[in-house]
Amino acid sequence: MDGSIIRIDPENLEREHICCAIGNDAENSARAGTKKRWMRDRFSEGLVFKRLDERGKVFIEYMPAETCWRPIVGEGYSVIHCLWVSGRFKGNGWARALLDECVADARASGRAGIAVVSSTKPKPFLTDKKFFIARGFRTVDSAPPFFELLALQLDQSAPAPRFSDAARRNSRPGESGVSFSYSAQCPFMEEYVGLLSRVASGKGIPSRIDRLESRADVLARGSPFGTLGIYRDGAFLAHELMTEAKFSALLSPQ
């Protein structure tokens, strides 16, 4: 396993790529700009972003639970937003190395543990729970229909973290049509939510877009995934980005 892990901070943010929006084309440059603006506002709140010092998608992002952009309550914990290794970098131990960085940081700063959102079965955009379970994490909470909160407890006397009450319900009572709840924590959301909203409107289905602007918004209105939640007539529909064709099929009568 060759290469080194670097940390993105306010000093190098503008000159370094951020992995999840890596292309140099206009679309990816715009996506990266959205993400970097969000990051710049989060560094003072404890955001950590580390990546492999290579041109590839190999990174981890985490924050203290007190300020994180996941609907998680857990004083003293660190919360992983994303852990992503793709392409030719898979199978080389980088996911373990990045997680080890997070664990080392948590131990060094006296955190109670580390939490991450996963799922009962493998789902897009969620790291397979087996990876975390094999490294000492355990399931400490759940939210419908398939979300699980996993935690590695470093301080055994600390209470386990949990989903917010709203995330545990994961519904929008009284709403009709399609609603999207998203944040700029992911650089692709702004663009894709707009595209998917237009798909719903094209089918004559009213749509509503709810952009999460603060941690308070995430706790109150974020899906268990945090970054994106799509709802139909108040019921949870999906948490993942998808093509317009796939979303159109999802909205079609079964």
BAKEFI-162416 format. One record per residue: x, y, z of N, C-alpha, C in turn; residue in three letters. Coordinates in nm, 3 decimals. Each point is the difference from the previous one (the first is absolute). Last residue first. Example, Ala and Ser with C-alpha at 12.3 -4.5 7.8 and 13.67 -1.06 7.14 Angstrom:
2
neast:nnorth:nup:caeast:canorth:caup:ceast:cnorth:cup:resn
1.285:-0.225:0.708:0.082:0.119:0.006:-0.077:0.109:0.073:Ser $
0.029:-0.572:-0.007:-0.089:0.119:0.000:0.090:0.120:0.000:Ala $
END
This chain:
254
neast:nnorth:nup:caeast:canorth:caup:ceast:cnorth:cup:resn
-4.711:0.096:-0.939:0.051:-0.138:-0.009:-0.110:-0.093:-0.051:Gln $
0.087:0.549:-0.094:-0.081:-0.099:0.072:0.053:-0.140:-0.022:Pro $
0.347:0.409:-0.027:-0.109:-0.058:-0.079:-0.079:-0.100:0.080:Ser $
0.403:0.234:0.144:-0.123:0.074:0.022:-0.119:-0.058:-0.074:Leu $
0.440:-0.177:-0.048:-0.034:-0.012:0.141:-0.133:0.067:0.032:Leu $
0.190:0.039:-0.432:-0.055:-0.134:0.020:-0.044:-0.018:0.144:Ala $
0.217:0.398:-0.105:-0.129:-0.003:-0.067:-0.068:-0.134:0.019:Ser $
0.438:0.049:0.150:-0.094:0.069:0.089:-0.139:0.001:-0.061:Phe $
0.350:-0.177:-0.256:-0.027:-0.088:0.115:-0.102:0.064:0.093:Lys $
0.148:0.254:-0.367:-0.080:-0.115:-0.045:-0.035:-0.091:0.116:Ala $
0.289:0.366:0.074:-0.138:0.046:-0.019:-0.090:-0.117:-0.043:Glu $
0.428:-0.124:0.290:-0.027:0.062:-0.129:-0.146:0.044:-0.007:Thr $
0.227:-0.009:0.482:-0.028:-0.097:-0.107:-0.024:0.075:-0.130:Met $
0.151:0.027:0.578:-0.005:0.064:-0.131:-0.023:-0.106:-0.105:Leu $
-0.171:-0.097:0.504:0.112:-0.001:-0.093:-0.023:0.087:-0.123:Glu $
-0.292:-0.138:0.380:0.105:0.086:0.056:0.111:0.024:-0.101:His $
-0.577:-0.132:0.010:0.138:-0.033:-0.037:0.096:0.097:0.067:Ala $
-0.483:-0.043:0.111:0.008:-0.065:-0.131:0.142:-0.044:-0.033:Leu $
-0.359:0.142:0.446:0.136:-0.007:-0.053:0.003:-0.080:-0.129:Phe $
-0.443:0.270:0.147:0.068:-0.127:0.029:0.138:-0.001:-0.065:Ala $
-0.325:0.362:-0.053:0.044:-0.007:0.139:0.075:-0.126:0.037:Gly $
-0.153:0.095:-0.448:-0.119:0.012:0.086:0.036:-0.026:0.146:Asp $
0.405:-0.090:-0.232:-0.120:0.003:-0.086:-0.122:-0.004:0.090:Arg $
0.574:0.130:0.030:-0.125:-0.047:0.060:-0.114:0.014:-0.100:Tyr $
0.583:0.001:0.079:-0.108:0.024:-0.097:-0.126:-0.066:0.055:Ile $
0.518:0.184:0.183:-0.118:-0.082:0.025:-0.106:0.039:-0.102:Gly $
0.571:0.082:0.122:-0.116:0.004:-0.089:-0.110:-0.090:0.052:Leu $
0.395:0.099:0.261:0.031:0.078:-0.119:-0.118:0.014:-0.095:Thr $
-0.052:-0.262:0.410:0.044:0.137:0.024:0.016:0.081:-0.125:Gly $
-0.156:-0.470:0.142:0.122:0.014:-0.077:0.059:0.140:0.016:Phe $
-0.422:-0.094:0.189:0.106:-0.067:0.076:0.135:0.006:-0.071:Pro $
-0.309:0.397:-0.131:-0.025:-0.143:0.003:0.108:-0.066:0.086:Ser $
-0.140:0.513:0.096:0.083:-0.086:-0.082:-0.045:-0.145:0.006:Gly $
-0.179:0.391:0.248:-0.061:-0.032:-0.128:0.084:-0.091:-0.089:Arg $
0.110:0.157:0.464:-0.146:0.009:-0.005:-0.060:-0.055:-0.128:Ala $
0.478:0.016:0.083:-0.062:-0.075:0.110:-0.151:-0.005:-0.015:Leu $
0.243:0.265:-0.306:0.029:-0.142:-0.021:-0.067:-0.085:0.107:Val $
-0.020:0.471:0.040:-0.085:-0.049:-0.110:0.019:-0.149:-0.021:Asp $
0.279:0.208:0.308:-0.136:-0.005:0.053:-0.097:-0.050:-0.107:Ala $
0.446:0.082:-0.123:-0.015:-0.126:0.073:-0.140:-0.012:0.059:Arg $
0.026:0.299:-0.431:0.066:-0.001:0.130:-0.014:-0.137:0.064:Ser $
-0.195:0.121:-0.428:0.101:0.106:0.011:0.077:-0.002:0.130:Glu $
-0.320:-0.306:-0.376:0.041:0.004:0.140:0.118:0.095:0.014:Leu $
-0.419:-0.031:-0.366:0.146:0.004:0.013:0.036:0.019:0.147:Arg $
-0.436:-0.178:-0.293:0.034:0.051:0.133:0.151:-0.008:0.017:Asp $
-0.417:-0.021:-0.403:0.143:-0.016:0.029:0.031:0.070:0.131:Ile $
-0.451:-0.230:-0.287:0.049:0.101:0.095:0.146:-0.030:0.029:Arg $
-0.438:-0.127:-0.382:0.127:-0.028:0.066:0.043:0.117:0.087:Ser $
-0.457:-0.257:-0.283:0.058:0.117:0.066:0.131:-0.039:0.070:Pro $
-0.190:-0.241:-0.438:0.008:-0.024:0.144:0.062:0.124:0.065:Ile $
-0.066:-0.107:-0.483:-0.115:0.062:0.064:-0.004:-0.021:0.150:Gly $
0.348:-0.126:-0.319:-0.103:-0.102:0.014:-0.125:0.055:0.068:Lys $
0.384:0.271:-0.061:-0.039:-0.045:-0.133:-0.106:-0.108:0.001:Gly $
0.196:0.151:0.405:-0.091:0.102:-0.054:-0.049:-0.039:-0.139:Ser $
0.325:-0.276:0.201:-0.128:-0.009:0.070:-0.100:0.098:-0.057:Ala $
0.433:0.027:-0.167:-0.061:-0.126:-0.043:-0.137:-0.015:0.065:Val $
0.267:0.357:0.135:-0.063:0.026:-0.129:-0.064:-0.126:-0.058:Arg $
0.249:-0.034:0.397:-0.121:0.077:0.026:-0.075:0.028:-0.130:Ser $
0.421:-0.202:-0.022:-0.102:-0.095:0.041:-0.132:0.071:0.032:Leu $
0.377:0.266:-0.117:-0.037:-0.087:-0.112:-0.115:-0.093:0.038:Leu $
0.188:0.272:0.339:-0.073:0.080:-0.098:-0.049:-0.084:-0.118:Gly $
0.276:-0.202:0.316:-0.132:0.024:0.058:-0.085:0.083:-0.095:Val $
0.452:-0.074:-0.113:-0.087:-0.115:-0.024:-0.138:0.017:0.061:Tyr $
0.337:0.346:0.052:-0.032:-0.025:-0.141:-0.104:-0.110:-0.015:Glu $
0.164:0.096:0.434:-0.067:0.118:-0.053:-0.049:-0.025:-0.143:Glu $
0.270:-0.334:0.224:-0.141:0.009:0.038:-0.073:0.115:-0.066:Met $
0.483:-0.150:-0.014:-0.088:-0.034:-0.111:-0.147:0.031:0.028:Phe $
0.386:0.049:0.312:0.004:0.099:-0.107:-0.095:-0.026:-0.116:Pro $
-0.048:-0.102:0.543:0.037:-0.074:-0.120:-0.004:0.096:-0.119:Cys $
-0.100:0.188:0.398:0.111:-0.086:0.045:0.047:-0.089:-0.113:Gln $
-0.375:0.321:0.005:0.115:0.016:-0.088:0.120:-0.078:0.050:Ala $
-0.527:-0.150:0.092:0.097:0.101:0.040:0.116:0.004:-0.098:Ser $
-0.573:-0.163:0.035:0.141:-0.023:-0.035:0.089:0.110:0.056:Tyr $
-0.530:-0.228:-0.091:0.071:0.062:0.111:0.149:-0.027:-0.023:Ser $
-0.495:-0.013:-0.296:0.142:-0.029:0.007:0.061:0.077:0.117:Phe $
-0.523:-0.192:-0.191:0.083:0.100:0.067:0.143:-0.050:0.011:Ser $
-0.511:-0.085:-0.276:0.137:-0.044:0.024:0.076:0.113:0.069:Val $
-0.550:-0.079:0.045:0.097:0.016:-0.107:0.137:-0.054:0.039:Gly $
-0.292:0.162:0.399:-0.044:-0.068:-0.121:0.100:0.030:-0.111:Ser $
-0.033:0.004:0.590:0.051:0.048:-0.128:-0.061:-0.079:-0.115:Glu $
-0.076:-0.085:0.479:-0.078:0.110:-0.055:0.048:0.052:-0.133:Gly $
0.350:-0.258:0.306:-0.145:-0.005:0.013:-0.068:0.124:-0.058:Pro $
0.467:-0.244:-0.072:-0.044:0.139:-0.010:-0.152:0.004:0.008:Arg $
0.442:-0.354:0.168:-0.121:0.022:-0.080:-0.034:0.148:0.001:Ser $
0.331:-0.273:0.280:0.031:0.000:-0.143:-0.125:0.007:-0.087:Asn $
0.121:-0.066:0.501:-0.132:-0.010:-0.063:0.015:-0.012:-0.151:Arg $
0.387:0.061:0.253:-0.058:-0.129:0.038:-0.138:-0.019:-0.061:Arg $
0.221:0.414:-0.049:0.058:-0.102:-0.088:-0.055:-0.138:0.033:Ala $
-0.129:0.359:0.275:-0.058:0.016:-0.133:0.054:-0.106:-0.096:Ala $
0.179:0.022:0.438:-0.138:-0.050:0.002:-0.063:0.008:-0.138:Asp $
0.527:-0.055:0.010:-0.094:0.099:0.053:-0.141:-0.058:-0.006:Ser $
0.401:-0.348:0.044:-0.061:0.088:-0.099:-0.087:0.105:0.072:Phe $
0.415:-0.201:0.271:-0.130:-0.040:-0.053:-0.041:0.093:-0.112:Arg $
0.455:-0.190:0.354:-0.069:0.102:-0.082:-0.132:-0.054:-0.053:Pro $
0.212:-0.172:0.473:0.010:-0.022:-0.144:-0.069:0.113:-0.075:Ala $
0.228:0.076:0.490:-0.123:-0.049:-0.064:0.020:-0.018:-0.150:Pro $
0.419:-0.045:0.338:-0.078:0.101:-0.072:-0.127:-0.060:-0.057:Ala $
0.357:-0.243:0.227:-0.095:0.062:0.093:-0.090:0.103:-0.068:Ser $
0.364:-0.239:-0.218:-0.111:-0.091:0.027:-0.102:0.058:0.096:Gln $
0.344:0.206:-0.367:-0.027:0.021:0.142:-0.124:-0.081:0.034:Asp $
0.128:-0.037:-0.428:0.134:0.006:0.058:-0.006:0.023:0.150:Leu $
-0.341:-0.202:-0.407:0.007:0.069:0.128:0.141:-0.011:0.058:Gln $
-0.258:-0.019:-0.492:0.117:-0.057:0.066:0.019:0.079:0.128:Leu $
-0.459:-0.073:-0.331:0.091:0.076:0.084:0.116:-0.086:0.047:Ala $
-0.463:0.065:-0.374:0.105:-0.084:0.056:0.094:0.087:0.083:Leu $
-0.530:0.005:-0.217:0.108:0.082:0.055:0.099:-0.093:0.069:Leu $
-0.375:-0.080:-0.420:0.054:-0.038:0.129:0.110:0.099:0.039:Glu $
-0.455:-0.068:-0.378:0.118:0.069:0.052:0.042:-0.056:0.136:Phe $
-0.390:-0.103:-0.306:0.115:-0.092:0.004:0.125:0.063:0.060:Phe $
-0.446:0.215:-0.063:-0.037:-0.141:-0.006:0.117:-0.096:0.018:Pro $
-0.069:0.312:0.345:-0.060:-0.065:-0.117:0.047:0.066:-0.130:Pro $
0.308:-0.035:0.444:-0.108:0.085:-0.049:-0.056:-0.064:-0.126:Ala $
0.350:-0.106:0.474:-0.050:-0.026:-0.135:-0.110:0.099:-0.034:Ser $
0.459:-0.121:0.366:-0.133:0.058:-0.023:-0.040:-0.032:-0.144:Asp $
0.405:-0.171:0.188:-0.050:0.061:0.123:-0.137:0.065:-0.019:Val $
0.392:-0.386:-0.213:-0.124:0.074:-0.026:-0.055:0.054:0.131:Thr $
0.534:-0.078:-0.073:-0.122:-0.076:0.023:-0.121:0.088:-0.028:Arg $
0.589:-0.047:-0.095:-0.124:0.076:0.011:-0.116:-0.095:0.031:Phe $
0.465:-0.139:-0.087:-0.040:0.028:0.137:-0.124:0.085:0.017:Gly $
0.213:-0.180:-0.411:0.097:0.087:0.065:-0.051:0.053:0.134:Arg $
-0.256:-0.278:-0.300:0.128:-0.071:0.008:0.107:0.080:0.074:Ala $
-0.419:0.196:-0.096:-0.017:-0.102:0.103:0.131:-0.076:0.020:Ile $
-0.025:0.316:-0.353:0.011:0.062:0.132:-0.011:-0.104:0.112:Phe $
-0.048:-0.145:-0.448:0.132:0.063:0.012:0.020:0.056:0.139:Phe $
-0.421:-0.170:-0.124:0.095:-0.106:0.033:0.141:0.055:0.017:Lys $
-0.375:0.270:-0.147:0.018:-0.011:0.144:0.102:-0.106:0.038:Lys $
0.005:0.290:-0.460:-0.052:-0.127:0.050:0.030:-0.015:0.148:Asp $
-0.048:0.485:-0.219:0.102:-0.104:0.014:-0.062:-0.124:0.063:Thr $
-0.270:0.356:-0.300:0.019:-0.037:0.140:0.103:-0.112:0.007:Leu $
-0.166:0.186:-0.416:0.046:0.116:0.077:0.016:-0.028:0.150:Phe $
-0.300:-0.352:-0.255:0.085:0.101:-0.063:0.031:0.114:0.097:Pro $
-0.094:-0.477:0.214:-0.078:0.099:-0.074:0.096:0.101:-0.062:Lys $
-0.023:-0.519:0.289:0.074:0.099:-0.078:-0.092:0.089:-0.084:Pro $
-0.211:-0.188:0.441:0.059:-0.066:-0.115:0.072:0.106:-0.083:Lys $
-0.163:0.148:0.402:-0.012:-0.143:0.031:0.060:-0.087:-0.109:Thr $
0.203:0.492:0.070:-0.131:-0.058:-0.033:0.000:-0.149:0.029:Ser $
0.271:0.496:0.165:0.010:-0.108:-0.098:-0.141:-0.056:-0.022:Ser $
0.294:0.438:0.257:-0.127:-0.052:-0.049:0.026:-0.108:-0.105:Val $
0.320:0.155:0.436:-0.019:0.009:-0.145:-0.135:-0.061:-0.036:Val $
0.369:0.168:0.445:-0.129:-0.048:-0.050:-0.008:0.018:-0.150:Ala $
0.373:-0.023:0.455:-0.024:0.038:-0.139:-0.132:-0.061:-0.044:Ile $
0.227:0.156:0.513:-0.010:-0.105:-0.100:-0.025:0.059:-0.137:Gly $
0.102:0.251:0.405:-0.065:-0.118:0.059:-0.008:-0.117:-0.097:Ala $
0.397:0.386:-0.005:-0.139:-0.018:-0.037:-0.054:-0.129:0.060:Arg $
0.455:0.238:0.023:-0.083:-0.044:0.113:-0.146:-0.014:-0.033:Gly $
0.396:0.109:-0.287:-0.079:0.113:0.050:-0.096:-0.039:0.111:Ser $
0.283:-0.323:-0.213:0.090:0.110:0.037:-0.075:0.118:0.060:Ala $
-0.241:-0.374:-0.176:0.073:-0.036:0.122:0.085:0.117:0.050:Arg $
-0.221:0.053:-0.411:-0.098:-0.007:0.110:0.070:-0.032:0.132:Ala $
0.258:-0.006:-0.396:-0.039:0.137:0.036:-0.094:0.000:0.119:Asp $
0.115:-0.416:-0.179:0.116:0.061:0.068:-0.031:0.143:0.043:Ala $
-0.322:-0.226:-0.258:0.008:-0.058:0.135:0.115:0.064:0.077:Val $
-0.044:0.120:-0.451:-0.112:0.052:0.078:0.006:-0.049:0.144:Cys $
0.310:-0.175:-0.305:0.028:0.142:0.023:-0.107:0.062:0.089:Glu $
-0.065:-0.439:-0.148:0.101:0.005:0.106:0.038:0.145:0.032:Asp $
-0.281:-0.079:-0.366:-0.072:-0.018:0.125:0.097:0.005:0.118:Leu $
0.190:0.015:-0.424:-0.073:0.124:0.027:-0.080:-0.010:0.130:Leu $
0.230:-0.384:-0.150:0.096:0.105:0.038:-0.071:0.131:0.034:Ala $
-0.256:-0.363:-0.166:0.047:-0.027:0.136:0.095:0.110:0.047:Arg $
-0.140:0.022:-0.443:-0.115:0.024:0.088:0.041:-0.022:0.146:Ala $
0.318:-0.102:-0.336:-0.015:0.143:0.027:-0.121:0.032:0.088:Trp $
0.194:-0.435:-0.190:0.007:0.036:0.141:-0.022:0.145:0.033:Gly $
-0.029:-0.244:-0.434:0.138:0.028:0.038:0.014:0.047:0.145:Asn $
-0.408:-0.095:-0.282:0.071:-0.123:0.030:0.145:0.019:0.041:Gly $
-0.221:0.387:-0.293:-0.068:-0.099:0.082:0.091:-0.121:0.024:Lys $
0.100:0.378:-0.289:0.052:0.005:0.137:-0.067:-0.101:0.092:Phe $
-0.109:0.095:-0.470:0.120:-0.082:0.013:0.057:-0.002:0.140:Arg $
-0.497:0.164:-0.015:0.087:-0.027:-0.113:0.119:-0.088:0.032:Gly $
-0.213:0.258:0.416:-0.057:-0.047:-0.126:0.108:-0.032:-0.102:Ser $
-0.158:0.137:0.549:0.116:-0.046:-0.077:-0.054:-0.061:-0.129:Val $
-0.187:0.305:0.460:-0.016:-0.041:-0.139:0.135:-0.037:-0.060:Trp $
-0.316:0.182:0.441:0.123:-0.078:-0.013:-0.009:-0.068:-0.136:Leu $
-0.278:0.422:0.300:0.030:-0.079:-0.119:0.131:-0.075:0.017:Cys $
-0.209:0.227:0.372:-0.094:0.034:-0.107:0.018:-0.093:-0.119:His $
0.114:-0.069:0.541:0.050:-0.010:-0.137:-0.112:0.037:-0.097:Ile $
0.089:0.146:0.531:-0.095:-0.060:-0.094:0.061:0.003:-0.140:Val $
0.146:0.015:0.568:0.027:0.048:-0.135:-0.095:-0.074:-0.094:Ser $
-0.088:0.103:0.548:0.033:-0.089:-0.112:0.047:0.080:-0.122:Tyr $
-0.163:0.187:0.426:0.133:-0.056:0.012:0.042:-0.091:-0.114:Gly $
-0.515:0.070:0.085:0.102:0.088:0.055:0.134:-0.073:0.013:Glu $
-0.431:-0.073:-0.304:0.096:-0.084:0.069:0.117:0.081:0.052:Gly $
-0.448:-0.016:-0.368:0.025:0.060:0.131:0.096:-0.093:0.074:Val $
-0.155:0.092:-0.547:0.052:-0.087:0.105:0.025:0.081:0.125:Ile $
-0.128:0.061:-0.518:-0.097:0.016:0.110:0.033:-0.094:0.115:Pro $
0.364:0.236:-0.335:-0.082:-0.120:0.002:-0.095:0.015:0.119:Arg $
0.377:0.300:-0.110:-0.115:0.014:-0.089:-0.064:-0.135:-0.027:Trp $
0.302:0.209:0.450:-0.002:-0.077:-0.125:-0.128:0.023:-0.080:Cys $
0.168:0.166:0.452:-0.013:0.092:-0.114:-0.019:-0.072:-0.133:Thr $
0.047:-0.227:0.428:-0.068:0.123:0.042:-0.023:0.096:-0.116:Glu $
0.250:-0.411:-0.040:-0.145:-0.020:-0.003:-0.075:0.129:0.035:Ala $
0.484:0.028:-0.232:-0.056:-0.031:0.132:-0.151:-0.015:-0.009:Pro $
0.249:-0.113:-0.448:-0.017:0.116:0.085:-0.039:-0.045:0.141:Met $
0.216:-0.189:-0.532:-0.069:-0.018:0.127:0.001:0.130:0.081:Tyr $
0.151:-0.288:-0.499:-0.044:0.129:0.055:-0.074:-0.026:0.130:Glu $
0.364:-0.252:-0.390:-0.089:-0.011:0.115:-0.032:0.141:0.048:Ile $
0.200:-0.267:-0.493:-0.005:0.103:0.104:-0.091:-0.039:0.116:Phe $
0.157:-0.090:-0.535:0.042:-0.076:0.118:0.003:0.099:0.116:Val $
-0.052:0.003:-0.544:-0.105:0.018:0.101:0.029:-0.092:0.118:Lys $
0.376:0.235:-0.349:-0.099:-0.107:0.010:-0.098:0.030:0.111:Gly $
0.498:0.151:-0.144:-0.116:0.046:-0.076:-0.102:-0.113:-0.003:Arg $
0.344:0.070:0.416:-0.001:-0.050:-0.137:-0.123:0.057:-0.070:Glu $
0.145:-0.024:0.495:0.067:0.101:-0.081:0.023:-0.053:-0.141:Asp $
-0.404:-0.123:0.361:0.124:-0.050:-0.056:0.059:0.107:-0.090:Leu $
-0.316:0.169:0.393:-0.005:-0.078:-0.123:0.138:-0.051:-0.036:Arg $
-0.350:0.268:0.403:0.130:-0.058:-0.035:-0.016:-0.084:-0.126:Lys $
-0.266:0.384:0.341:-0.006:-0.064:-0.132:0.140:-0.047:-0.035:Phe $
-0.319:0.210:0.439:0.126:-0.061:-0.042:-0.024:-0.070:-0.134:Val $
-0.258:0.397:0.349:0.003:-0.086:-0.119:0.141:-0.051:-0.026:Leu $
-0.178:0.310:0.362:0.067:-0.128:0.022:0.002:-0.093:-0.120:Gly $
-0.163:0.466:0.048:-0.088:-0.086:0.078:0.059:-0.141:0.017:Glu $
0.203:0.346:-0.265:0.000:0.051:0.137:-0.089:-0.083:0.092:Ser $
0.016:-0.103:-0.465:0.128:-0.029:0.064:0.003:0.048:0.145:Phe $
-0.370:0.063:-0.328:-0.004:-0.108:0.100:0.132:-0.023:0.072:Arg $
-0.091:0.313:-0.372:-0.085:0.040:0.113:0.002:-0.102:0.114:Asp $
0.229:-0.093:-0.403:0.063:0.117:0.062:-0.080:0.048:0.121:Arg $
-0.175:-0.352:-0.269:0.112:-0.040:0.085:0.061:0.119:0.073:Met $
-0.337:0.080:-0.323:-0.056:-0.065:0.118:0.112:-0.039:0.097:Trp $
0.132:0.169:-0.409:-0.061:0.107:0.079:-0.060:-0.057:0.127:Arg $
0.173:-0.304:-0.306:0.106:0.072:0.069:-0.055:0.117:0.081:Lys $
-0.296:-0.256:-0.273:0.051:-0.078:0.113:0.104:0.078:0.079:Lys $
-0.164:0.193:-0.397:-0.108:-0.010:0.099:0.049:-0.071:0.125:Thr $
0.293:0.013:-0.366:-0.013:0.132:0.063:-0.108:0.001:0.106:Gly $
0.059:-0.386:-0.264:0.108:0.015:0.097:-0.008:0.135:0.072:Ala $
-0.301:-0.078:-0.352:-0.030:-0.087:0.114:0.105:0.015:0.109:Arg $
0.077:0.223:-0.403:-0.110:0.063:0.073:-0.037:-0.082:0.123:Ala $
0.318:-0.180:-0.288:0.057:0.118:0.065:-0.106:0.072:0.082:Ser $
-0.131:-0.362:-0.269:0.065:-0.043:0.123:0.068:0.115:0.073:Asn $
-0.213:0.096:-0.413:-0.097:-0.054:0.094:0.066:-0.039:0.132:Glu $
0.272:0.153:-0.363:-0.078:0.108:0.063:-0.097:-0.054:0.104:Ala $
0.439:-0.290:-0.087:-0.100:0.059:-0.087:-0.085:0.101:0.079:Asp $
0.352:-0.298:0.171:0.037:0.140:-0.028:-0.100:0.070:-0.091:Asn $
-0.061:-0.429:0.383:0.025:0.039:-0.138:0.033:0.147:-0.015:Gly $
-0.132:-0.245:0.416:0.142:0.004:-0.034:0.030:0.052:-0.140:Ile $
-0.335:-0.062:0.426:-0.028:0.075:-0.123:0.136:0.031:-0.062:Ala $
0.007:-0.260:0.382:-0.135:-0.035:-0.042:-0.045:0.078:-0.124:Cys $
0.455:0.082:0.175:-0.032:-0.140:-0.029:-0.141:-0.025:-0.054:Cys $
0.259:0.422:0.103:-0.072:-0.057:0.114:-0.063:-0.135:-0.032:Ile $
0.460:0.336:-0.156:-0.129:-0.056:-0.041:-0.065:-0.069:0.120:His $
0.342:0.432:0.036:-0.009:-0.146:0.001:-0.136:-0.046:-0.052:Glu $
0.129:0.467:0.061:0.091:-0.058:-0.100:-0.007:-0.152:-0.007:Arg $
-0.268:0.273:0.306:-0.023:0.048:-0.136:0.090:-0.066:-0.103:Glu $
0.038:-0.104:0.478:-0.129:-0.038:-0.057:-0.014:0.039:-0.146:Leu $
0.364:0.059:0.353:0.023:-0.066:-0.130:-0.129:-0.032:-0.075:Asn $
0.009:0.235:0.428:0.118:0.050:-0.069:0.017:-0.062:-0.139:Glu $
-0.350:-0.125:0.322:-0.024:0.130:-0.063:0.117:0.052:-0.083:Pro $
-0.017:-0.522:0.033:-0.028:0.100:0.103:-0.020:0.136:-0.067:Asp $
0.082:-0.580:-0.077:-0.043:0.124:-0.063:-0.043:0.098:0.110:Ile $
0.359:-0.434:0.008:-0.119:0.064:0.058:-0.029:0.130:-0.074:Arg $
0.255:-0.497:-0.145:0.015:0.141:0.034:-0.132:0.053:0.056:Ile $
0.290:-0.495:-0.099:-0.128:0.064:0.028:0.026:0.144:0.042:Ile $
0.298:-0.349:-0.336:-0.015:0.060:0.132:-0.135:0.066:0.012:Ser $
0.280:-0.425:-0.305:-0.072:0.126:0.005:-0.011:0.050:0.142:Gly $
0.025:-0.532:-0.180:0.083:0.120:-0.013:-0.087:0.125:0.005:Asp $
-0.010:-0.552:0.123:-0.086:0.120:0.000:0.089:0.124:0.000:Met $
END
